[in-house]
Amino acid sequence: MTDPSLNPILLSIAVVAMFALVWGGVRTFRAGERQKGVLMLVAALVLLGNLLIWSV
């Protein structure tokens, strides 16, 4: 179990990581490495799903 006072910090880190994955995925996709870009975008969607679950 984590300390409840850490929840906002952990959620903030996860949001920043999600945006970094989206940004990197789009850049990688445009650079021609389509499979890696799509995988990064899928990872961002999974992280978004986790964020929605954690925030409820």
DSSP file (Angstrom, degrees, kcal/mol; ACC not computed):
  #  RESIDUE AA STRUCTURE BP1 BP2  ACC     N-H-->O    O-->H-N    N-H-->O    O-->H-N    TCO  KAPPA ALPHA  PHI   PSI    X-CA   Y-CA   Z-CA
    1    1 A M              0   0    0      0, 0.0     2,-0.3     0, 0.0     0, 0.0   0.000 360.0 360.0 360.0 142.1    0.0    0.0    0.0
    2    2 A T        -     0   0    0      1,-0.1     5,-0.1     2,-0.0     0, 0.0  -0.652 360.0 -93.0 -97.7 159.5    1.1    3.5   -0.8
    3    3 A D    >   -     0   0    0     -2,-0.3     3,-2.3     1,-0.1     4,-0.4  -0.544  31.3-133.7 -68.0 128.5    0.7    6.5    1.5
    4    4 A P  G >  S+     0   0    0      0, 0.0     3,-1.1     0, 0.0    -1,-0.1   0.769 104.1  64.9 -58.7 -24.9   -2.6    8.3    0.6
    5    5 A S  G 3  S+     0   0    0      1,-0.2     4,-0.3     2,-0.1    -2,-0.0   0.685  95.9  58.9 -72.0 -14.5   -0.8   11.6    0.6
    6    6 A L  G <> S+     0   0    0     -3,-2.3     4,-2.7     1,-0.2     5,-0.2   0.596  79.7  91.1 -85.8 -11.8    1.3   10.4   -2.4
    7    7 A N  H <> S+     0   0    0     -3,-1.1     4,-2.6    -4,-0.4     5,-0.2   0.897  85.1  47.9 -55.8 -47.3   -1.7    9.9   -4.6
    8    8 A P  H  > S+     0   0    0      0, 0.0     4,-2.0     0, 0.0    -1,-0.2   0.889 113.7  48.9 -62.0 -35.6   -1.7   13.3   -6.2
    9    9 A I  H  > S+     0   0    0     -4,-0.3     4,-2.3    -3,-0.2    -2,-0.2   0.932 112.5  47.0 -67.8 -45.1    2.0   13.2   -6.9
   10   10 A L  H  X S+     0   0    0     -4,-2.7     4,-2.2     1,-0.2    -1,-0.2   0.895 112.2  50.2 -64.7 -40.2    1.7    9.7   -8.4
   11   11 A L  H  X S+     0   0    0     -4,-2.6     4,-2.2    -5,-0.2    -1,-0.2   0.894 110.1  51.1 -64.3 -39.4   -1.2   10.8  -10.6
   12   12 A S  H  X S+     0   0    0     -4,-2.0     4,-2.3    -5,-0.2    -2,-0.2   0.912 109.9  49.0 -64.4 -42.5    0.7   13.9  -11.7
   13   13 A I  H  X S+     0   0    0     -4,-2.3     4,-2.4     1,-0.2    -1,-0.2   0.900 111.0  50.9 -63.3 -40.5    3.7   11.8  -12.7
   14   14 A A  H  X S+     0   0    0     -4,-2.2     4,-2.2     2,-0.2    -2,-0.2   0.876 109.3  50.4 -66.3 -37.1    1.4    9.4  -14.6
   15   15 A V  H  X S+     0   0    0     -4,-2.2     4,-2.4     2,-0.2    -2,-0.2   0.924 111.1  48.2 -66.5 -43.5   -0.2   12.2  -16.5
   16   16 A V  H  X S+     0   0    0     -4,-2.3     4,-2.2     1,-0.2    -2,-0.2   0.911 112.1  49.8 -62.5 -41.2    3.2   13.7  -17.5
   17   17 A A  H  X S+     0   0    0     -4,-2.4     4,-2.3     2,-0.2    -1,-0.2   0.885 109.1  52.4 -64.0 -38.6    4.3   10.2  -18.6
   18   18 A M  H  X S+     0   0    0     -4,-2.2     4,-2.3     2,-0.2    -2,-0.2   0.932 110.6  46.5 -63.9 -45.4    1.1    9.8  -20.7
   19   19 A F  H  X S+     0   0    0     -4,-2.4     4,-2.7     1,-0.2    -1,-0.2   0.878 111.4  52.5 -65.2 -36.0    1.6   13.1  -22.5
   20   20 A A  H  X S+     0   0    0     -4,-2.2     4,-2.8     2,-0.2     5,-0.2   0.897 109.2  49.7 -65.4 -39.4    5.3   12.2  -23.1
   21   21 A L  H  X S+     0   0    0     -4,-2.3     4,-2.6     2,-0.2    -2,-0.2   0.906 112.0  47.7 -65.2 -41.3    4.2    8.8  -24.6
   22   22 A V  H  X S+     0   0    0     -4,-2.3     4,-2.4     2,-0.2     5,-0.2   0.948 114.7  45.7 -63.8 -48.1    1.7   10.6  -26.9
   23   23 A W  H  X S+     0   0    0     -4,-2.7     4,-2.3     1,-0.2    -2,-0.2   0.937 117.0  43.9 -61.5 -48.0    4.2   13.2  -28.0
   24   24 A G  H  X S+     0   0    0     -4,-2.8     4,-2.7     1,-0.2    -1,-0.2   0.873 112.4  53.3 -65.8 -37.0    6.9   10.6  -28.6
   25   25 A G  H  X S+     0   0    0     -4,-2.6     4,-2.5    -5,-0.2    -1,-0.2   0.908 110.1  46.6 -64.7 -42.1    4.5    8.2  -30.3
   26   26 A V  H  X S+     0   0    0     -4,-2.4     4,-2.4     2,-0.2    -2,-0.2   0.924 114.5  47.4 -66.0 -43.8    3.4   10.9  -32.8
   27   27 A R  H  X S+     0   0    0     -4,-2.3     4,-1.6    -5,-0.2    -2,-0.2   0.913 114.4  46.5 -63.5 -41.9    7.0   12.0  -33.5
   28   28 A T  H  <>S+     0   0    0     -4,-2.7     5,-1.6     2,-0.2     4,-0.4   0.898 111.7  51.4 -67.4 -39.7    8.1    8.4  -33.9
   29   29 A F  H ><5S+     0   0    0     -4,-2.5     3,-1.0     1,-0.2    -2,-0.2   0.916 112.0  46.3 -62.2 -44.0    5.1    7.6  -36.2
   30   30 A R  H 3<5S+     0   0    0     -4,-2.4    -1,-0.2     1,-0.2    -2,-0.2   0.783 104.0  63.4 -70.0 -26.7    5.9   10.6  -38.4
   31   31 A A  T 3<5S-     0   0    0     -4,-1.6    -1,-0.2    -5,-0.2    -2,-0.2   0.582 123.2-100.9 -75.9  -8.4    9.6    9.7  -38.5
   32   32 A G  T < 5S+     0   0    0     -3,-1.0     2,-1.5    -4,-0.4     3,-0.2   0.284  93.7 112.6 110.1 -11.1    8.7    6.5  -40.3
   33   33 A E     >< +     0   0    0     -5,-1.6     4,-2.0     1,-0.2     5,-0.2  -0.619  38.1 167.3 -93.3  77.9    8.9    3.9  -37.5
   34   34 A R  H  >  +     0   0    0     -2,-1.5     4,-2.6     1,-0.2     5,-0.2   0.862  66.4  53.6 -65.3 -40.6    5.1    3.3  -37.5
   35   35 A Q  H  > S+     0   0    0      1,-0.2     4,-2.2     2,-0.2    -1,-0.2   0.927 111.5  45.1 -64.2 -44.5    5.1    0.1  -35.3
   36   36 A K  H  > S+     0   0    0      2,-0.2     4,-2.1     1,-0.2    -1,-0.2   0.893 113.2  51.5 -65.5 -38.9    7.0    1.8  -32.5
   37   37 A G  H  X S+     0   0    0     -4,-2.0     4,-2.0     2,-0.2    -2,-0.2   0.916 110.6  47.3 -63.8 -43.6    4.8    4.9  -32.7
   38   38 A V  H  X S+     0   0    0     -4,-2.6     4,-2.4     1,-0.2    -1,-0.2   0.896 110.4  52.9 -65.6 -39.6    1.6    2.9  -32.6
   39   39 A L  H  X S+     0   0    0     -4,-2.2     4,-2.3    -5,-0.2    -1,-0.2   0.888 108.5  50.2 -63.5 -38.0    2.9    0.9  -29.6
   40   40 A M  H  X S+     0   0    0     -4,-2.1     4,-1.9     2,-0.2    -1,-0.2   0.895 110.8  49.4 -66.6 -38.6    3.7    4.1  -27.7
   41   41 A L  H  X S+     0   0    0     -4,-2.0     4,-1.9     2,-0.2    -2,-0.2   0.878 110.4  50.3 -67.7 -37.1    0.2    5.5  -28.4
   42   42 A V  H  X S+     0   0    0     -4,-2.4     4,-2.3     2,-0.2    -2,-0.2   0.901 109.0  51.9 -65.7 -40.2   -1.3    2.2  -27.2
   43   43 A A  H  X S+     0   0    0     -4,-2.3     4,-2.3     1,-0.2    -2,-0.2   0.885 108.1  52.1 -62.4 -37.7    0.8    2.4  -24.0
   44   44 A A  H  X S+     0   0    0     -4,-1.9     4,-2.3     2,-0.2    -1,-0.2   0.889 108.7  50.4 -65.4 -38.6   -0.5    6.0  -23.5
   45   45 A L  H  X S+     0   0    0     -4,-1.9     4,-2.3     2,-0.2    -2,-0.2   0.898 110.2  49.6 -65.6 -39.7   -4.1    4.7  -23.9
   46   46 A V  H  X S+     0   0    0     -4,-2.3     4,-2.2     2,-0.2    -2,-0.2   0.919 111.4  49.0 -63.7 -42.6   -3.5    2.0  -21.3
   47   47 A L  H  X S+     0   0    0     -4,-2.3     4,-2.5     2,-0.2    -2,-0.2   0.883 109.1  53.1 -64.6 -38.2   -2.0    4.6  -19.0
   48   48 A L  H  X S+     0   0    0     -4,-2.3     4,-2.4     2,-0.2    -1,-0.2   0.916 108.2  50.7 -62.0 -42.8   -5.0    6.8  -19.5
   49   49 A G  H  X S+     0   0    0     -4,-2.3     4,-1.9     1,-0.2    -2,-0.2   0.909 110.4  49.2 -60.3 -42.1   -7.3    3.9  -18.6
   50   50 A N  H  X S+     0   0    0     -4,-2.2     4,-2.9     2,-0.2    -2,-0.2   0.903 109.4  52.4 -63.5 -41.1   -5.3    3.4  -15.4
   51   51 A L  H  X S+     0   0    0     -4,-2.5     4,-2.1     1,-0.2    -2,-0.2   0.910 108.4  50.4 -62.0 -41.5   -5.5    7.0  -14.6
   52   52 A L  H  < S+     0   0    0     -4,-2.4     4,-0.5     1,-0.2    -1,-0.2   0.885 113.2  46.2 -65.3 -37.0   -9.3    7.0  -15.0
   53   53 A I  H >< S+     0   0    0     -4,-1.9     3,-0.9    -5,-0.2    -2,-0.2   0.928 113.6  48.3 -69.0 -44.5   -9.5    4.0  -12.7
   54   54 A W  H 3< S+     0   0    0     -4,-2.9    -2,-0.2     1,-0.2    -1,-0.2   0.826 107.0  56.2 -66.6 -32.1   -7.2    5.4  -10.1
   55   55 A S  T 3<        0   0    0     -4,-2.1    -1,-0.2     1,-0.2    -2,-0.2   0.592 360.0 360.0 -81.6  -7.9   -8.9    8.8   -9.9
   56   56 A V    <         0   0    0     -3,-0.9    -1,-0.2    -4,-0.5    -2,-0.2   0.473 360.0 360.0 -83.6 360.0  -12.3    7.3   -9.1
